[in-house]
């Protein structure tokens, strides 16, 4: 699903325009850039697509997560509840803020379970971070209600689901803050890049300053003459990434339509063969980057995997996924049960993730590309039917 597979002359023209104007930095040089700000154009287009009041383009999805946490005021020792089924950047962002990750259980959709998250709330809980994984939304009605009930910010990690929706609303735009990623492995890419959304002006202002060394941005002052809000970091994107981002968002509807058409053929083939597709809180909003079937047992999943490979279409069992399942992260396990900024971290031992294990060990997954031939899609569908017979 790497977004570069849909690169063409559109991206070449967008980059050439930036190079020819010799205007690489997103800020400053107001008198010589002719009113053209490509990173800002990227943000404006993202706001229009999501309905968010504020959008900030950043250097990566990880930077977006860290900046969101800084924006809501996360401090050392604060606890943030999230999912053990995610990309490690979710946890890295929490730890980068010297905060403590606390894992809830996942539900049948493989998303963070809101009831589980509620049971984990303590006076130290300063945010809940549901993760929309492999194209599918978490239960945002439940998380929105949870945030209101306890006065806790909800940070949507929507880095995996650019373009996805939940009951008609763009994923990333529903919580207090939400994040997108545009890295090389995402459906849409600008090389490396991310985006953070919010409807709260004060949060946006803090994030805007923080991501660029604390600078207060204003077109009334040129670069270097602006004031300082405080200390920050450098998570800026360039005008090249901004130009690529505008093109990527223009291509998003066609990319999602292609993925959804491919997924439907494969899911329909599996359902006809008796397989259970991964349930969803809102199937219409699925970005369709992955096809996941839930087998009745872990042993059945292994039989399915072996038969699918033999039939010419390999698939993964998600419990074995070292990139997206916290059970496999040794560095995190070593943090467990230690004093950390005045608090003791929970255990991150594999046995604490029994609920996740029971679901992920039964989940078989096929990743999809945007551009797939009919033969490739039909090949997966055929392998799915064959593997179903061997496993059910």
Secondary structure, DSSP 8 states (H G I E B T S, - for coil): --GGGG--HHHHHHHHHHHHHT---SS--TTTTTT--HHHHHHHHHHHHH--SEEEEES-HHHHHHHHHHHTT--TT-EEEEESBS-HHHHHHHHHTT-EEEEE-B-TTSSB-HHHHHHT--TTEEEEE-B--TT----HHHHHHHHHHHT-EEEEE-TT-TT-EETTEETTSSSSEEEEE--TTSSS-SSS-EEEEES-HHHHHHHHHHTBTTB---TTS-TTSS-B-S---B----HHHHHHHHHHHHHHHHHHHHHHHHHHHHHHHHHHTT-EE---S-GGG----EEEEE-SSHHHHHHHHHHHHHTT---EEGGG-TTTBGGG-HHHHTTTT-EETTEE-----GGGGHHHHHHHTTEEEEE--SS--HHHHHHHHHHHHHHHHHH-
